[in-house]
C-alpha cells in the first residue's frame, strides 16, 4: 500500500503562479535533504508528455470536454504508474503541478462530467494528494499573466475570461468540500506566498 502523505499538488486557474510556487517549494524542501520529485500534469512521464502536446496546443475547440477527459485520464494513469507511485514507494516526497482536481474543473465542471471524472479516477488512477495548495487570485489577473507568456500551450487560455471565472469559482467550492485543499492568496508578493506555503508544507510533512 502506497503512503500518500508525501504527495502534494498545486492547483489554480491559468496564470495563478502555481508552477512557480511548486518549484519554490520543491527547492526549499530539497534544501533540507529530502528526496523530492517535482512533476507536472498533463505530463510527468514520457507517454503523458506526448498527450500534453495534444491537449494543450491547437485551437480552443480542438477537443470536446469528454475527449479531453479520456486523454487526461490516460496521461494521469501513465504518470502515476511511471513516476508518482515509484517515487512514493521509495520514500520520496512528490510535488505535482496539477492533478485530478484540474480534471474535476476543466473537464468535469466545464463539460458537465463531474461524475465521469470521479468514476474514471477511481477506476484507473486511485490516488489523491494528501495536501493540495490552491493558488487563488482574480481571473482577470491570472488570464493577463497567462496570455503574456505567448507560448504554444495556450489552448485553455484562448477559451477566455468566462472560463477562468468559472474555474476559479469551482476551485474555491472544491476547497470548501475537501479539507486537504489549502487556499493561498496568490495576488500577494511571490516571496510572501512562498513563505506561507512552506510553513504549511513543513507542518504537514513533519
C-alpha positions in Angstrom: 0.0 0.0 0.0 1.4 3.4 -1.0 1.7 6.0 1.7 0.3 9.2 0.0 1.1 11.6 2.9 4.1 12.8 1.0 2.1 13.5 -2.1 1.4 17.3 -2.6 -0.3 19.0 -5.5 -0.7 22.6 -6.7 -3.9 23.8 -8.4 -5.3 27.1 -9.7 -6.5 28.9 -12.7 -4.2 29.6 -15.6 -1.7 32.2 -14.7 -2.1 31.8 -10.9 1.6 31.3 -10.3 1.2 27.7 -9.1 4.1 26.4 -11.3 6.4 29.0 -9.8 5.3 28.2 -6.3 5.6 24.4 -6.8 9.2 24.9 -8.0 10.0 27.1 -5.0 8.6 24.6 -2.5 10.5 21.8 -4.2 13.7 23.8 -3.9 13.1 24.7 -0.3 12.4 21.1 0.7 15.3 19.7 -1.3 17.5 22.1 0.7 16.5 20.2 3.9 17.9 17.0 2.3 14.6 15.5 1.2 14.4 13.1 -1.7 12.0 15.1 -3.8 10.3 14.7 -7.2 8.8 17.7 -8.9 6.5 16.8 -11.7 3.5 18.2 -13.7 0.2 17.4 -15.4 -0.5 16.7 -18.1 2.9 15.1 -18.3 5.4 13.8 -15.9 6.2 10.6 -17.8 7.2 10.1 -21.4 3.8 8.9 -22.6 2.0 11.6 -20.7 4.2 14.3 -22.2 3.1 13.2 -25.6 -0.5 13.6 -24.6 0.3 17.0 -23.2 1.0 18.3 -26.6 -2.3 17.0 -27.9 -4.5 18.7 -25.2 -2.7 22.0 -24.6 -1.8 23.0 -28.1 -4.1 23.9 -31.1 -7.4 25.6 -31.4 -9.7 26.0 -28.4 -12.4 23.8 -30.0 -10.0 21.1 -31.0 -11.4 18.6 -28.4 -14.7 18.3 -26.5 -14.5 18.1 -22.8 -15.4 14.4 -22.9 -12.5 13.6 -25.3 -10.2 15.7 -23.1 -11.2 13.7 -20.1 -10.2 10.4 -21.7 -6.9 11.9 -22.8 -6.1 13.4 -19.4 -7.1 10.2 -17.6 -4.8 8.2 -19.9 -1.9 10.7 -19.2 -2.6 10.6 -15.5 -2.6 6.8 -15.3 0.8 6.7 -17.0 2.1 9.5 -14.8 1.1 7.6 -11.7 2.4 4.3 -12.9 5.7 5.5 -14.1 6.6 8.5 -11.8 4.4 9.1 -8.8 3.9 5.6 -7.3 7.6 4.6 -7.7 8.8 7.8 -6.1 6.4 7.4 -3.1 7.3 3.7 -2.8 11.0 4.6 -2.3 10.1 7.2 0.3 10.4 10.4 -1.8 8.1 13.4 -1.5 6.2 14.2 -4.7 5.0 17.6 -5.7 2.9 17.9 -8.8 1.8 21.0 -10.7 -1.8 20.0 -11.3 -3.5 16.6 -10.7 -7.1 15.3 -10.7 -8.6 18.4 -9.3 -7.9 20.2 -12.6 -9.9 17.5 -14.4 -12.7 17.9 -11.9 -12.7 21.6 -13.0 -11.7 21.9 -16.7 -13.5 18.7 -17.9 -15.9 17.9 -15.0 -17.4 21.3 -14.3 -16.9 22.8 -17.7 -18.3 19.8 -19.5 -20.9 18.7 -17.0 -18.9 15.5 -16.5 -18.2 15.6 -12.8 -19.5 12.0 -12.1 -17.5 10.7 -15.0 -14.3 12.3 -13.8 -14.6 10.7 -10.5 -15.6 7.3 -11.9 -12.6 7.2 -14.2 -10.3 8.5 -11.5 -11.4 5.8 -9.1 -11.1 3.0 -11.7 -7.8 3.9 -13.4 -5.8 6.3 -11.1 -6.9 5.6 -7.5 -4.7 8.0 -5.6 -5.1 11.7 -4.5 -2.7 14.1 -2.9 -2.7 14.4 0.9 -2.2 18.1 0.6 -3.2 20.5 -2.2 -2.3 24.1 -2.4 -4.9 26.2 -4.3 -3.3 29.4 -5.5 -6.2 31.8 -5.7 -6.3 35.1 -7.5 -8.7 37.2 -9.6 -9.3 35.6 -13.0 -8.5 38.9 -14.8 -5.1 38.9 -13.3 -4.4 35.3 -13.9 -5.5 35.4 -17.6 -3.4 38.5 -18.2 -0.4 36.8 -16.8 -1.0 33.6 -18.8 -1.5 35.4 -22.1 1.7 37.4 -21.5 3.7 34.2 -21.8 2.9 33.9 -25.5 3.7 30.2 -25.5 2.4 27.4 -27.6 0.3 25.9 -24.8 -2.4 28.5 -24.8 -5.5 26.4 -25.7 -7.4 26.8 -22.4 -6.3 30.5 -22.1 -7.9 31.0 -25.5 -11.2 29.9 -24.2 -11.5 33.3 -22.5 -12.2 35.1 -19.2 -15.6 33.5 -18.6 -14.0 30.0 -18.4 -11.4 31.3 -15.9 -14.1 32.8 -13.7 -16.0 29.5 -13.8 -12.8 27.6 -12.9 -12.0 29.9 -10.0 -15.4 29.6 -8.5 -15.3 25.8 -9.0 -11.8 25.5 -7.3 -13.0 27.6 -4.4 -16.1 25.4 -3.9 -13.9 22.3 -4.2 -11.7 23.6 -1.4 -14.7 24.1 0.9 -15.6 20.4 0.4 -12.1 18.9 0.9 -10.0 19.8 3.9 -6.8 18.7 2.1 -7.1 21.8 -0.1 -5.5 24.9 1.4 -6.4 28.2 -0.3 -3.4 30.5 -0.7 -3.8 34.2 -1.8 -1.7 34.3 -4.9 -2.2 38.0 -5.6 0.4 38.9 -3.0 4.2 39.2 -3.3 5.6 35.9 -4.5 8.1 35.7 -1.6 5.2 36.0 0.9 3.2 33.4 -0.9 6.2 31.0 -0.9 6.8 31.5 2.8 3.1 30.7 3.7 3.2 27.6 1.5 6.5 26.4 3.0 5.1 26.8 6.6 2.0 24.7 5.8 4.1 22.0 4.0 6.6 21.7 6.8 3.8 21.3 9.4 2.1 18.7 7.2 5.3 16.7 6.5 6.7 16.9 10.0 
